[in-house]
Amino acid sequence: VRYDFKFKDYAPWVFRHLREKFHIDAADYMMSLTHEYILSEIVSPGKSGSFFYYSKDYRFIIKTIHHSEHKFMLKILKNYYEHICHNPNTLLCRFYGLHRIKLPRGRKIHFVIMANVLPPNKDIHATFDLKGSTVGRLTPDEEIVKNPQAVLKDQNWKALDHPFVFKKPIKNVAVIGAGPHGLCSTRFLKESGMKVKVFEQTGSIGGVWKYDETIPPKPPIPYHPPKPKSHDVPQTGISQTMTDDATRLEKQPPSACYRDLMVNIPSKHFSFPDFPFPQDASVFPKHAEMLAYFQRYAYHFELMPLIELNTCVEKVTKIEDGWELILCRYESVPEGLRETRWRERFEAVVAASGLHQEPFVPDIKGLTEYDVRWPEKVTHSKQFRRPEDFKDKNVLIVGVGISGIDMARSLDEFAQSITMASRGPWISPIAVINSMRAKIPKHVVIKPEVQSFTNPYGLVDGTITFQDGTFQQVDSVIFCTGYSHSLSYMDPTTGVELGREYAKNAFHEVFLISDPTFCFMAMPRMFSITPYFYTQAVAIARVWSGQAFVPDCDRMAKLESEFNPGLPPDLCACDVRRREVFVSLLNYQAQKLQLDIPRRSGQSLPMLISDK
């Protein structure tokens, strides 16, 4: 192929000497620019109207310039050359060549070749525009959240100079819960060199995936937060009392796992990023397979010696130099069941007690009296174990979320009839919920929200009235209405403000804003999968070990009040969006602190969290 154009090289000897001073090999330079390779154009390079291209190896940038810029370059070239000779380590832009091509119809294109300081094959985690022409500029936090590629300004840079400073290094840590999230957090804290103790209230690790035929105690109908309990525990030493199995069951209830529970998303999305399921694992593993996976995880990373089973955390109190926990261990002895209580102090605490502890049942008109008259009819999904227990019964499922859908599909072969009460529109803005609702058996009757557990005349006679005015009587009512994260062990001195499902004053759902030596694991505002909690665990370990930082308390509060990850149709996408915050935190700060630690995968966001 023939290309007709004329090429002109300006000041070739000057630029040759410049390239030598910049240690650019002549042969490499020619190969990079003239090899049989189509140059890569940079999309939307800027407002000047110039075009930018990368060389083959991304070492150089070819930029088109206006004729006036070309003349100016020649005018200052002598001074530029002398400056380079006297200041070889200058930070001025490195120019390697000035050229012109003339096309057949007379059009002239001037261009300059310069060093590429930010090659595109390197990750850029934050971009700052720090031009000296204007100061005091700020990119608002809401814009940063909406646009992952937002360019930050000088005030955003200054905000990085105000990290939260811990009073002393964190070395002694308590983790509450040995479920999946507690295990993951324990691993990274241990690998960061901290002394870790894990307190698990049951006799097994694995959290919700440990199946037990024993039915948990019935929750309060309707839900009300548990009252604070007094604990007569000496400041030093231990106290021991005898108790019974009923008390133990109340304090160590079985998990919400039922016999046929299985993962409802592919297993590859439910594993930790660096600890995949075996190649022969089921696509949708059942609870036994999930439990085995987390047990392998604990043994692989040698976490079992750190875990104290059958040990409840009854109270967490903020003290001057850390946190004090009141602990209770249950042991079978010849005389019966013994409770042993004592106090321990830690410099930091991770609350990883899980999402399925305290069943939430809404306060609906007439429900209290209905439950008093027919207590055997009213249950919560946490008490569900086997669908055969509902054989030939007319069942009402209150709630059409994931657990409600699971209940309906499980009961389909056994119940006489199934009715589901839905709060809000049936079509959800969340794609995965709509996908699951499409699998509900066709003969299941969908009703609007329950208005009352009374008849149309307001009497409690076993009738349930719906918002559309219809009513019916059933044999069983299963509330699939989720859980409340009351964290009953938290003393008011901790300063934790809890919503129904998450801590209101936690920075990005993890760090307690008033004191980031207390962290929450697995208390998301919305659906999340295991990789997100994995990233939370890494972030906690890095911050507490001094490998990353969070802002000071005021800045955390401001950022948290403005942060809204949104609710996209695909909740997994939302999970990724929230995870990106921590990916940016870990990678950006590791780079700035020049730490030789592994990078984390995930699409990068500009910094939303300060570093030192």
Secondary structure, 3 states (H helix, E strand, C coil): CCCCCEEEEECHHHHHHHHHHCCCCHHHHHHHHHCCCCCEECCCCCCCCCCEEECCCCCEEEEEECHHHHHHHHHHHHHHHHHHHHCCCCCCCCEEEEEEEECCCCCEEEEEEEECCCCCCCCCCCCECCCCCCCCCCCCHHHHHHCCCCCECHHHHHHCCCECCCCCCCCEEEEECCCHHHHHHHHHHHHCCCEEEEECCCCCCCHHHCCCCCCCCCCCCCCCCCCCCCCCCCCCCEEEEEECHHHHHHHCCCCCCCCCCECCCCHHHCCECCECCCCCCCCCCEHHHHHHHHHHHHHHCCCHHHEECCEEEEEEEEECCEEEEEEEEEEEECCEEEEEEEEEEECEEEECCCCCCEECCCCCECHHHHHHHCCCCEEEHHHCCCHHHHCCCEEEEECCCHHHHHHHHHHCCCCCEEEEEECCCCCCCCHHHHHHHCCCCCCCEEEECEEECCCCCCCCCCEEEECCCCEEECCEEEECCCEECCCCCECHHHCCCECCCCECCEECCCEECCCCCEEECCCCCCCCCHHHHHHHHHHHHHHHCCCCCCECHHHHHHHHHHCCCCCCCCHHHHHHHHHHHHHHHHHHHHHHCCCCCCCCCCCCCCCCCCCC
